[in-house]
Amino acid sequence: MIKISYIDFVNLKYKPKKSDLMCLFYVEPFQVSMKEAAGAVAAESSVGTWTELTTETKRIARMRAKVFEIKDNYIKVAYPAELFERENMPEILSSIAGNIFGMKIVKNLRLEDIEFPESIIKSFKGPAFGINGIRKLLNVKGRPLVGTIVKPKLGLNSKEHAKVAYDAWLGGCDIVKDDENLSSQDFNKFRERVMYTLIARDKAEKETGEKKAYLPNITAETEEMIDRANFVRHNNGNYLMVDIITMGWSALQTVRKHNFKLPLHAHRAGYAALSRNKKHGISMLTIAKIARLIGVDSLHIGTAVGKMEGPTKEVAEIEEEIELSLIKKDQPSHILEQKWYNIKPVMAVCSGGLYPTLVPSLIKMFGKNIIIQAGGGIHGHELGTTAGATAMRQAVEASLKGISLREYAKNHKELYIALRQWH
């Protein structure tokens, strides 16, 4: 029997290998030392358990995860890549984000960040389109894309839904999407909605001379999702949407594996159940990295200025300022655009309580490679959806020209009304 304890999984002299998968955890111990709690996290997420084993061998001992840094309540853990099956995100997360959250030895535990080694990154497909592919699809260069969500999110029938989408495209939206809880309810069946809305898209393209995209929510049981995606593709749809948290990582991998040759938009409904508690759970940064690796093309990141809780700095860069970030220092801090071997960059989607007044702040924070997506901030405009969409485009135009919104609004009625309506 090889005698082993949780402390044996702590080696502060260890220098991580390039082939290691590394994690950053926030840890609050419960009635034990920080070192023992850290070792428990590494042990239980790799080859260890609570007691000595007769089945332990020297070969298995070499496969232990290693805590190589402890600073305050943060620890860094290195995992040998051989612990993980390539292109199997559920298995990877069952290890590094599985049973460890339920251990009595920790009061709180949060997975803050992951850095995947080259061998694991290259085993995944990543986005099929990415930022450049989306821009090419919509023929938009040099500015943020403008999008909306059909509102109200539930209750409209398929024809009413299509009319709202048409009005938004007519006013200047590049993208119109379903909301996260619209699927195929009796009042708005999926296939009927897709047909009517694609007809509205084609009409809007002819009238505006601009390319438009409709993002139908295909989220459902996995085989049904595949059928819905095929239906969209066969009817000349040009984008898909899924709820990545509620559908699960395995289902997301399945959808990506089918390669429908359509961009895949990721709604993060349910993410806050994992990330809102800043001491326990899984950070949005981690969720974003996983989604990019599997292969979404655009991803909700929040707004930092809208209605949803939580700083989007968590995605743009790790919010803690204690130099524990796993982000490579020679890379852009925005992880959706970092260079990851074969993995294309992802378009960030700012969404949640947005209206024209907030546009300059969003562009300043995140740059031009974003989709500014407003629901109520477009459909709640006093003059209606078309005017609301126009006001958003005008806000983008003003921001890119370096003109204040109030100055630009003097000659742009829709923006003027929006600024008066939403301070």
Secondary structure, DSSP 8 states (H G I E B T S, - for coil): -B---GGGGB-TT----TT-EEEEEEEEESSS-HHHHHHHHHHHTTT--SS-BSS--HHHHTT--EEEEEETTEEEEEE-GGGS-TT-HHHHHHHHTTGGGG-TTEEEEEEEEEE--HHHHTTS---SSHHHHHHHHHT--SS-EEEEE-SSSSS--HHHHHHHHHHHHHHT-SEEE--TT-SSBTTB-HHHHHHHHHHHHHHHHHHHSS--EEE-B--SSHHHHHHHHHHHHHTT---EEEEHHHH-HHHHHHHHHT--SS-EEEE-TTTHHHHSSTTSEE-HHHHHHHHHHHT-SEEE---SSSSSSS-THHHHS-S--SS---S-TTS-S-GGGS-BTTB---EEEEESS--GGGHHHHHHHH-SSEEEEESHHHHTSTT-HHHHHHHHHHHHHHHHHT--HHHHHTT-HHHHHHHHH--
